[in-house]
Amino acid sequence: MQKCEQRLENSKRFLDAKQEVQKRNQRVENIRRFSVPNDQESHIHNTDSIAESRKAESLAGTSSIVPTSINVICFGVDGAYYPRLHEVICLCPSCKGCTPLVSLSKWEAHTGCRQKKWKLSVKLKDSSQMLISWLESMIDNGAMDLGFQAHSQEQVLRGLLQVPYVPVTLKWTPEKCAVCGWVEDYEYNQILVCNRCQIGVHEECYGVKASETGGSFICRACESSEKDKECCLCPVRGGALKPSVIPDLWVHVYCAWFMKGIFFRDISKMEPAEGILSMDMSKFKQQCVICKQYHGACIGCWECDTTFHATCALRAGYRMELSTIMGQDELKKVSYCARHRKPSESGRLVIAALEAEMLLQEKLRRERVEAEIRREKLRKQMQQEYSMVTTSNDDEDDSLRPFQLMNHDSEKECTIGPDDEYSRLTCSRLYAYRGPSCHRGGFKESVPNMPAGYTRHERKEILRLRQHPGVHEFLSNEERLMNLKKTQNSRICFGKSAIHKWGLFARQDIQEGDWVVEYLGEIVRQSVADIRERRYKQQGKDCYLFKVSDEIVIDATHKGNIARLINHSCAPNCFARILTVKRPVNTCIILIAKQNVKAGEELTYDYLFDPENQTVPCLCRAPNCRKFIC
Ligand SMILES: C[S@@+](CC[C@H](N)C(=O)[O-])C[C@H]1O[C@@H](n2cnc3c(N)ncnc32)[C@H](O)[C@@H]1O
């Protein structure tokens, strides 16, 4: 009997305890659910959330303001509490806000408080009110009773992104693709440079077609001037950004590539990025070993638990691989930390897509055949039209005024559109000059390959330009390179520089995008260049080393041309581009005008020296001068 009573008593106690736990859980859950997005305080610009919040306020007849974060104190230690996440960041001298968000009970233990009841130990810093009573008052304000749903994944993500961080600035340069990091570009996959932020991206890496840019590429982030777009997956500013399916949230193409579960809805356009909300949110709470921050989502080393941001890894030269497995559609995304990095030729992205490589080769082969057929067809067509034009008694002067003629409405019917299969073969390879002999004004202005975009070219116009002796039509980079070599003496010369001794100057106006000169010299690896530099210094020789990328240097000391005299500027008007030509198979470096350069102006290039090796003071006098050639 006694045993029976004892058991009854025990089960009653158990039930009471269970109810107590349930009540407590309910309360915690209520606290978790209470936060209402508020259009004054929150940075959420999602119209649905704002509408939801307004509805809630009008229903409750109150306008409870839920701050993004609130200063709290526990056992004399400061913290920042994020109501939307119901978590806290420790601000103690050893953490200094650099630790991840943790639960209140974990933080309480971290502060050294032994209460093991955050509700009794955590207070608001400013008023000494208990945090729990502040939360309850917020709930009593009506927000809880209105049936708000628990935090959506999106709210959690936006809350996480509001945690303060230090943005990481990278040097994005136009000469290498901001997505894959390679400097080389190809005829079928050119590097396009954004006219506004000057990042370079391969057509395929960024999902853009040169033929559709109208000659002036502007990256997606620069399209609108609304606030600076930031990647929600890392703290790195700028770069090749694309929108995601979530309003206002952007991602680096590179971050998206390496983040498991993220993919682009339209792979040909590489946007919008999907899958962010299905990600494991714990990735957003991991610390990057490179930038030491918790902002964004981390990827991990293939061999160990080290976590880092994809773009930080790119910056640090970690080995990153994207590979497809034969017979499988899925892309394998692999990255290695500094300790486990395997030897990599470039220390950068390796695309080892066997199948994709084969498909690409096939595509290239097919395209070559098709291009050959197209070229043949075009040649015949042009021959026919050319004979028509030359017999149509056109005024000679008129034939040499391309800009005016482009606006002739009467000729619109023969406009070549961006989708025209001949557009690349005609417009993009066209290169012409309006020289003194053909213009009364006497100035010589180059008409580059895409003066006003494809759609503005008239086929008749192209045919007319072909009659002028200064006009070149290039069907390949080899042809263009040959012409560059032939004409470079008329374009550039050397002279006394205001920057340093001798420099390279423009003899005539050069337009943005024009090829200026080929930089001749021996192509060597950085390590070889370092040895040679030391040797030249010992021998008291001037050295002419031209750094093209982190891996490639051109030594023009013994085998160079006039281009070696180009001086450095922190605001250069030229940039270098590695080009692969097929006949003879060769890699060459071309200096290209980054902006319009007037005749007589000095041509400059950013030497891209190692920022840590600040030995030569820079004399470029550019407003953004970095003070040293680095
Ligand atoms: C390839 S040479 C350029 C041609 C050089 N001006 C000459 O007359 O031989 C590179 C050297 O020029 C100097 N130089 C180039 N740009 C400079 C700059 N912005 N400020 C200071 N020195 C510069 C540095 O001494 C550098 O090592």
The ligand as a Gaussian input file, in Angstrom:
#p B3LYP/6-31G(d) Opt

LIG

0 1
 C       59.873000      49.202000     -66.679000
 S       60.681000      50.571000     -66.034000
 C       59.746000      51.843000     -66.699000
 C       60.555000      52.710000     -67.555000
 C       61.407000      53.653000     -66.796000
 N       60.725000      54.898000     -66.571000
 C       62.713000      53.916000     -67.540000
 O       62.962000      55.034000     -67.952000
 O       63.466000      52.975000     -67.714000
 C       60.196000      50.386000     -64.410000
 C       60.890000      51.293000     -63.457000
 O       60.465000      52.628000     -63.621000
 C       60.302000      53.262000     -62.371000
 N       58.887000      53.657000     -62.237000
 C       57.887000      53.298000     -63.031000
 N       56.729000      53.834000     -62.597000
 C       57.019000      54.551000     -61.513000
 C       56.247000      55.321000     -60.612000
 N       54.932000      55.462000     -60.744000
 N       56.881000      55.899000     -59.588000
 C       58.195000      55.766000     -59.410000
 N       58.996000      55.058000     -60.224000
 C       58.410000      54.446000     -61.269000
 C       60.663000      52.258000     -61.302000
 O       61.996000      52.479000     -60.966000
 C       60.533000      50.945000     -62.028000
 O       61.374000      49.980000     -61.504000

